[in-house]
Amino acid sequence: MRSIVLAMGNGKALFGGNDGGAVGAGRAYGAGLVTFVDPSTAAINAFDLSVLRGDGIFEATTVWKGYPISLENHLRRLAHSAALMDMPKPNIEAFTRAVEQVIDAYDDPEPGPLLRIIVSRGLDPETGVGKASDHTPTVFIFLDAKGSLHETDPITMASMTRGYPSDITARAPWLLNGAKTLSYAFNCAVHRECARRGVGDAVLYTEDGYTLECPNSSIVARYGDTFVTPDPSIGILNGTSQRELFAWARQEGKAIAYRKLPIAELREADRLYMTHGGWVIPVSQIDGRALDYSADEIAAINEAIHIGRTHDDALAIGPERRS
């Protein structure tokens, strides 16, 4: 039984053959995209920039009964992160086929293993080994049924400052706000602070008082029948599971909105939802204030996402483009 499936990707194939992010429909992609390796053995070069500098990007979601949730939006976001990082453009169709091959190799009865796509810039060109390389990105794709899996138990939250103003992304794009990078030291530090405070997670906000996101998740506030999330232009990730939640809300006749959301207003929401990895999780408390939630509603939302009911609508949801 293969409960943990680890594959090394063919960087040349996964970042080659691009024509608008896809390959022609008549070309077969599949052969030579991944090589399966033993997940218990070493598989990364010590000179790789992911090891030396945390220089890379990633995406993660759940595969529910063979269905990779929001895969198209995850791969679109991977391409967006690559562009922000000045990395090569990923071939979306090739990545899709590579993910399918990894899923096909999985045969554990657990219905919702974690899928992760990890891309490093490659070997460090400042090292002797890196100088001799061709600078091809390093790619790993894995499915894991034995690690921590998602739960939908209500979570408590604390709000914490991110330490910069809401206009910093426009003034300092080199901070890479909005890219899903491998540099997670800050995110891990926030979770350690959550443990010290005795809360499940944090929602971050700017120095001038606007809501950002959680360390590993998006945040959605509900006011009556309107679902609101911070506009990604403030310098946060464009949430994939959040868009699935928005699709469900629209299908149920509710309103959705992207906008700058003051943290004080977030704290007064009727309900809060944390979204990540193909799941929607209710928030039962923020900064000591109890919040309402419905276990039946959460179950209905997650079922809609996991059976693909929200998929097509989620692809078309996003903030309005600004010139």
N, C-alpha and C positions, 0 to 999 in steps of 0.2 A: 504493500500500500504506500502510495506517495502522498504524504501529508504536507510535506514541504518540498516545493519544486523550485529549484534555482537554475536560471539560465544566464549565460553570458551572451550578450548580443553582438552581432557583427556590425561594428560601428560604420564601416564603409557602406554596407547595404542600408542600414537604418538612417543614415544621413546622406545617402546618394540617390540619384535618379529623380530629383525633385523637379516638378513642373507644377508650380502653384500649390505645392504641398502634397501632391498625390502623383501616382503613376497612372499611365494609361490603362483603361479598363481591359484592354486585350492582353496586357502583360501579366504573367503569373508571378506573384511574389510569394515566397514561402521557403524555398530551398536555401539553406545556408544562412538563415536569419539568426538562429540561436544555436548554442551548444549547451546541452544540459551538463551540469557539474554537481558533484556531491556537496550538499549544503554544509556538511560538517568539516570540510577541508578548506584550506586557504585558497582564495581565488582572486585576490587583488594584489597588484604590484605595489610595493612600498613607495615607489617613486610616482605613483598616481596622484594627481592634484586633489582628488577627493580625500585622500589620506593626509597629504601634506598641508593643504590649505582649505579643505571643505569647499573647493571650487567646482560647483556643479549644480544640477537641478534635479527635481524628482516630482513624481505624482504618486498618489496612493488612493485606492478605492477598495470596495468590497466586490467580490465575485459571488453573486447570489444564485446558487443552483446552476452554475455555468454561465451566468449573465454578468458581464463586467459593467457595473453601474456607471453611467455617465462617461463611458470611455471616450466618445468623440469630444466632449467638452474637456476632459482631462488632457487629451492629446493636443487639442487646440491651445490649452493653457501651457502645456509643455513647450509648444512652439513659441508662444509669447514670452515665456521665461528665457528661452534660448536667445531670442532676439534682444531682450534687455541685457543679457549677459555677453553679447557679441560672440555667441557660439554658432556653429553651423545650423542650418535649417533642417529639422527632422522631417523625414519622409513619413507622413501620416499613415498612408496605406501600408507601408512596410512595418511600421510599429504595430498597427492593428493586427496584421498577420502574425507577428512575433508573439503578441499577447495571446492570440488564439492558440498558438502552439503550446504555450505554457499551460493554458487552461486545459487543453486536451490531455496533457500529461498528468493532471491531478486526478486522484481517485479516492480521496478520503470522504467518508460520509458527512463530515461537517459541511453544512450548506453555505456558509459565509466566510470563506478564508479571505485574508488580506492580500490584495495585489499591490505591489510596489514596483515602479519603474524608476531606476536610478541612472543618471547620466553625469559622468565626469567629463571635464574638458580634455582629459587624457593625461599622458605622462608629462611631468614638469620639464619644460624646455631648458630650465636653468640647471638641471642635473645632467650628468654625462649620459645616463640612459635615455633621458627625455630628448636630448639633442639629437640622438641617433634615431628617434622615432619619427613617424609621419604625422603626428599630432591628431590622430583619429580619436574621436570621443570614446570613452569607455562606457559600456552599457550593461546593466544588470536588470533582470526582470525576475521577480519571485512571487510565488503564492505560499502563504503560511497559514496552516490551520491549527498550529500548536502554540502560537504566541497569544498575546492579549487580543481578544476579539471584541467587537462592539456590543454594548449593552444599551438599553433604553431606559434604565433607571433614572429618575429625576436627579439633576445635578445642582449643587450649590455653587455660587459664583461670587467673586469679589472684583470690583473695578480697580484697575491699576494704571498709572500714567505710563505712557511710552517715552515721555521725556523730550518730545519735539512738537512744534506747532503743526497745524493742519495744512500749511502751504509748503512744507518741506520737500515733498516729492517733486513739485514743479521747480523749486529752487535748487535741488540737489539730486538729480536723477541717478547719480553714481551711488547713492545709498541702496539702489535696487529694490526699493519698496514696490511691491506688486509682482515681484519674481518669487517663485517657489524654489528657494535655493537650499543647498545642503548645509548651510551655515546656521545651525540651530542652537548654538550655545546660549543665546538670549532666551529662546523659547524654553529651553530646559531650566534656565534659572528662574523663569516665571513660575514654572510648575513646582520647583522647590519652594518658592515663596508661598504658593498655594498650600502646600503640605504644612508649612509652618503656621499658616493661618487657619488650617483645618477646613478648607473649602475644596471643592472638586476641580474648579478651573477659574480662569480669569478672563475678563473682557478688558481690552486696553483702550485708552483714550489719549487724545493729544493734549498738549499743555494748555491750549485754548479751549478745551472742553468738548471735543467732538469724538464720537465713538469710532473705533477702528475695527478690530477683530479679536478673536481669541488666539492664543499661541498656535493652535493646530486646527482651528475651526472658524467658521463664519458665525455671525450672530444675527438673528432675525427677531424683531419686536412686533407684537401684535397690539393694535389699538382698535377695539371693536372688530369690524370686518376688514380692516386694512393691515397688511403685512408690510413691514418696512425693514430695509437693510441699508447699511452705509454704502454710499456710492464708491465704487472701487477707485475712482480718480483721486481720492484722498490718500491713496498709497497703500492699498491692501489688495489681497488676492480677490479675483472675481470668482466667487464661490460656485462650485459645481453642484454640490448637494443643496445649497441654498437655492439655486435655480430650479432644482427638482421640486423643492418645497413651494416655490413661487408658482410653478406649473400646477401643482395640486391645488393651491389656493384659487387660482383662476378657474380651474375646472369646477371648483365648488362655489363659484360665483362671488369670490372675495376680490378685493382690490390689492394691488401690489405697488410698491414704490421704492426707488433708489433715491437717496438724498443724504445730505449732511445731517447727521443725527446727533444732537447734543447728548452727552452722557447723562445729564440730569433728566432728559426726556426718556432715555432708555430705562433708567431706574424706575420710571413711573408707568412702564408698559403693563397692559393687561396680562399678557403672556410673553415669555421669551423662549426661543428655540435655539439650540446650538446645533449646527449642521456640519458634518464632515464624513468623508469616507463612504458616502452612500446611505447615511443614516441621519435621522432627525431625533434629537434628544431634548426632552423638556427641562427647563430651568425652574427649580422650585424655590430658589431664593437668590437675591442679589443684594450684597452689602447689608445683610440681615433682614431685608424686607421679603416676606413670604409672597410667592406668586402662585396664581391659579394654573392648573394644567389638567389635561384630560388624557388618561392612559388610553382610552378608546380612540381618541383623535390621533394620538401619536402612532398607535398600531395601524390605523387606517392610512396615514400618510406614508409610513414606511412600506406597507404592503403595496401601495400604488407605485412607489419608486422601484421596489424590487421586482415587480412583475412587468415593469416597463411602461406602465400606463402614462407616466409623466414624461417619458423620454423625448418624444418628438417636440412637444411644447417647450421643454426646457432648452432645447437647442436654439430656439428663437428668442429666448428671454435674455435681456441684458440692459444695462443702463443706456440712456440716450447718448449718442455720440455728440461731443462738443468740438467746435472748430478751434 
